[in-house]
Amino acid sequence: MSRPPAQASAPRAAPVPAHGRHPRSLQGWNVDLGATTNDGWNAVHRAAEHGHFDILHALQGWNADLTATSNNGHNAVHLAAQE
């Protein structure tokens, strides 16, 4: 799967499926894609940090905010580039 565009970033706290589970499995869940941790991380940050670009693509399809920054100013692109 290709990496998200350079302007991408995102929210956190929605659960990211474990390895082997299809990203579409979140569709039936009542998930708050805008939920964040105390550090401002969301599901997009977590997926980017671990290189789960299939999850990022699914989150994008569910209108997750791919431009959100954490409390320390990091977005999904910053986290993906660290790997």
C-alpha positions as CSV (number, residue, x, y, z in Angstrom):
1,M,0.0,0.0,0.0
2,S,1.3,3.4,-0.8
3,R,2.1,6.1,1.8
4,P,-0.4,8.9,2.5
5,P,0.2,12.3,0.9
6,A,2.7,14.6,2.5
7,Q,0.0,16.9,3.9
8,A,-1.5,13.9,5.8
9,S,-1.8,13.6,9.6
10,A,-4.5,12.4,11.9
11,P,-6.5,11.7,15.0
12,R,-6.1,8.9,17.6
13,A,-7.7,6.7,20.2
14,A,-9.9,4.7,18.0
15,P,-8.7,1.1,18.2
16,V,-6.4,-0.2,15.4
17,P,-7.1,-3.8,14.5
18,A,-4.5,-6.4,15.3
19,H,-2.4,-7.9,12.6
20,G,-4.3,-10.2,10.3
21,R,-7.7,-8.4,10.7
22,H,-9.1,-6.6,7.8
23,P,-9.4,-2.8,8.3
24,R,-13.0,-2.8,7.2
25,S,-13.8,-4.7,10.3
26,L,-14.1,-1.3,12.2
27,Q,-17.0,-0.2,10.0
28,G,-19.7,-1.7,12.3
29,W,-18.1,-0.4,15.5
30,N,-19.2,2.8,17.2
31,V,-15.7,4.4,17.0
32,D,-14.9,8.1,17.7
33,L,-12.2,8.8,15.1
34,G,-11.6,12.1,16.7
35,A,-10.8,10.7,20.1
36,T,-7.3,11.4,21.4
37,T,-5.0,10.4,24.3
38,N,-3.7,12.9,26.8
39,D,-0.7,13.4,24.4
40,G,-3.0,14.3,21.5
41,W,-2.5,10.9,19.7
42,N,-5.3,9.3,17.7
43,A,-5.8,6.2,15.5
44,V,-4.0,7.8,12.6
45,H,-0.9,8.6,14.6
46,R,-0.7,5.0,15.9
47,A,-1.2,3.5,12.5
48,A,1.4,5.8,10.9
49,E,3.9,5.1,13.8
50,H,3.7,1.3,13.0
51,G,3.6,1.6,9.2
52,H,0.1,0.3,8.9
53,F,-0.7,2.2,5.7
54,D,-3.7,-0.1,4.9
55,I,-5.2,1.1,8.2
56,L,-4.4,4.7,7.3
57,H,-6.2,4.2,4.0
58,A,-9.2,2.8,5.7
59,L,-9.3,5.6,8.3
60,Q,-9.1,8.1,5.4
61,G,-12.1,6.4,3.8
62,W,-14.0,6.9,7.1
63,N,-13.1,10.6,7.1
64,A,-10.6,10.5,9.9
65,D,-8.6,13.8,10.2
66,L,-5.3,12.9,8.5
67,T,-3.9,16.4,9.2
68,A,-4.3,16.4,13.0
69,T,-1.1,17.0,15.1
70,S,-0.3,15.6,18.5
71,N,0.4,17.9,21.5
72,N,4.1,17.9,20.5
73,G,3.3,19.0,16.9
74,H,3.8,15.6,15.2
75,N,1.5,14.4,12.4
76,A,1.2,11.1,10.7
77,V,3.9,12.0,8.2
78,H,6.4,12.8,10.9
79,L,5.7,9.4,12.6
80,A,5.8,7.4,9.4
81,A,9.1,8.9,8.5
82,Q,10.6,7.9,11.8
83,E,10.3,4.2,10.9
